[in-house]
Amino acid sequence: MIVRDIVSAIESAAPLRLQDDFDNSGLQVGFPGAEVKKVLVCLDVTEAVVDEAAKKGCDMIVSHHPLLFHALKQVSDSTYQQRCVCNALSKGIAIYSAHTSLDNAREGVNFEMARRIGLLDLEWLLPKDGEDAGSGVIGVLPEPETDRAFLSRLQDTFLVRDLRHSECSGRMIQKVALCGGAGAFLMRDAIRKRADCFITGEFHYHDFFENDGMLLAELGHYESEQYTIDLLAGLLKERFPGLDVQLTSLNTNPIHNLI
């Protein structure tokens, strides 16, 4: 198969028209007609990930976060993005990124988060006009849980070392809104839809004052989207059973906690 086949499969599930205006999902590096026998799936494209792909003999990298958000003014070795592009091209590795196109798609990033939490009856938190797509989702737990019990389960599910959250009041949590990554912009929508809890990767400081009593849970950007790797790998394996799909062995979270 060729790069174009992989691109078509991903975009059948996450069309580029669904991406947000600021985004740059799509083929980042490489040639649509190049042959692909092995794919490496990752969250972030870093120099170490490109090296890993080369060592594993991968012809293509499929990531969630784009390597290139802005146009390059030169292709040299001044930035890690430039070095990744040069290294990938020299080794014949194509790079494709499915970012907000996958965030905003049905059965995309937010649906995967909701599935792992166990939410039912999912709806879009902020629907896109004219599309079965949107930003964030909202659903209900099969049974209500105390706020502390729910936070503890979130911490275990998303492997969060230090879960930041608003004050626990002993309230019961059943209606839950969420958005992977930087989803704080949806907080008012979650309040409007009377969510008991809103989960995202990053909040602003003042959001914790302005939550109208709704429980806020901040997982961390990487932590909230880490299972996107499994989502993308599953999509490729289902569409191409004979394709060798590898998951990165690297944790690319750039944020560390002092032990």
N, C-alpha and C positions, 0 to 999 in steps of 0.2 A: 504494500500500500504506500501511498505518498502523503506528504504533509497536508495536502488539500482534503484528503479523506478524513483525517483526524479533525481538521478545522470544521468540516461540514457536520461531523457527528456532534461536536461540542456545541456548535451554533444552532443545531436543531433543538437542543435542550435549553440553550442560553443565547438567544439571538442578540446580535450586537445592537439592534434598535432599542433593546431594553436598558442599555447602560445609561448611567447618568451623564449629564453634559460635560462634567469635568474629567471624565474617565478616558482611558485609552486601552480598552480591552481589544483583543484581536491578535493577529500574528505580529510579533514584535521583531523577530530576527529570522532570517532564512527564506527559503524559496518554496512556493507551493507545490512544485513538481518534484521535490527531493524525496527519495525513498526513505521510509521509516520502518524499522524492524523492532525497535525497543524505545519505550518512552519512560522518562522519569517524571513523576508527579511531585509537586512541592507547593508550599504556601508562598514562599518568597524566592526570587532568583538572586543569588549571591555568587561571588567568585567561587566559594567553596562548593556551592551546588553545581555550578558549571563544571568544575573539576570532577565532582562525583559522577556527573552524567558521562563525562569522557572516560573515566576509569571503568564504568559499568558498560561501556559500549553503546550508550543511548544515542539515538539520532535526533531526539526531540525532547524538549522540556515543556511540560504543561504546568503552569502555575496559576494561583489565584491572584496574587498581587502583581500588577504589571511591573516589569523591569523599567520600562520607559513611560513616564507620565508626560514629559515635555520633549520637544524636538532637541536632538543633539546638534550643537554647532560645530562639533568636530568629533572624529572617531579616533581616539588616541588612547592614552593611559592616564588621563588627568583625574577621572572619577571612576568609581566602581562600576557604574553603568557602562561607561565606555570600555572598560577592561572586560566586562562580561560579554559585550557585543563582539569585541575583537576575538576573544577566546572562543566563543561559540561559533563564529564564522570560520575561524581557522581550523576548527575541529569538525565542521560540518554538522553542527547541532542547531536545529530550529527551536525557537521559543515562542510559545503561544500563552496568552494570559486571559483568563475568564474572570473578570473582577465584578463590577456591579451588574454586568449582564447576567452573571450567575447569582448574585445577591438578590436581584429583583425577579428572578424566574420562579415559577411554580416548581416545587421539588428541588429548589436550589439551596443556598447556604442557610437561610433562615428556617426553611422546612427541615433541614437536617438537624439544626439546633433544637427545634421544637420536638422532633422525633425522639431525640436522646433524652429530653426532659419528660416526655410522655404526654405532650399536649394533644388535645382532641379538638375537632370542630374548628379548624384553622381558617382564619380570614386575613385579608391584607390589612395591615395597620394604616397604610397610606397607599391606596390603589393608584395605579397609572391609568389615565383616561384611555378608554378604548382597548385596553389590554387585560388579559388575565395575568397580571403582574403587579408588583408594587414594592414599596419599601417597608420592611418589617412585617411581622405577623402577630396575630393575637389568637389565643385559644384557651381552653380550660383543662385543668387537671381532672382526672377521673374522680378523685376525692380531695377535699380541701386538706391543706397541711398547715401547721403553725409556721409563722415566718421563720423562726430559727431552724426548724426541721427542714424547711424548703431550702434555706440558704446552705445548710450543711450538705444537702444532697447536690446542690449546684456545685459546691466546692469539690466534691468527690467526682462528679460527672465530668467536669471540665478541668480537673487536675490543677486547681488554683491554689497556690500556696497562701496568698494573702488576699482573701476576698473582701473587697471594699463594699460597704452597703450603708444605706440610711438606717436610722434608728429602728430597732425592733420594738414593737408595741404589744406583741402577743396576739396580733390579728391573724385571722385565717387567710391563707392564700389559695385561690382557685383560678381566678381569671388572670392570665399571664400574657404580657406583651414582650416582644424581644426583637432585637436587631443585632446581627453580628457586626463587629468592627466599631466604627465611630458612629453610633446611632443616637447620640444625645438629641439630635435635631427632631427626633420623633417623640420626645417626652410629652409634649402637650397633646399629641394624638393619643398616646396611651392613657393620659388622664381623661381626655374627652370620651374615650371608650370604656371608662370605668375599670381599668385594669387594677388588680390588687398589687401587682408587681410589674416592674419594667426592667428587663435585663439587656445590657449591651456591653460592648468592650471598653468604652471610654465615656465618662461623664465629665462635665465641667464642675468646678467647685461650687458655683452658685446653684447648680441643679439640685443639690442636696438641701437647699433652703426652699426651693420653688416646686417641690414635688407634690404638694397638696395632700400630704399624708400617704401617698403611694410608696410602697417599698421599692427602693432602687438597689440593683445588684450590678456591680462593675466587675466583669470577669477578667479584663485585660484584652487588648486587641487580638493578640496572637491566640490566647486561650479560647476566645469566643469563636474563632474561625478555624481552629486546628483540624477539625474533622472534615473540612472542605477537601483535604487530600484524599480521604476515603471516598468522598462523594464523586470526585473527578475520576479516580481510579475505577470505581464501580461503573461509571458511565462508559468508560473506554472498554472495560472488559466485557460488558454486556453487548456493546456494539461490535467489538472485534475480539471474539473469543481466542483467536490465535495470536493476538498481539501480546508481546512481552511488556507488561506494565509494572514498573518498579516504583515503590514509594521511597522518597528520600529518607535516609537514615539520620539526617541532620536536623537539629532543633534550631531554626533560624530566628527565634525570638530575640530581638535586639535589646530587650529590657531585662535586666537582672536584678535580683534581690540580694542584699548583703546578708549573709547568714550570721 
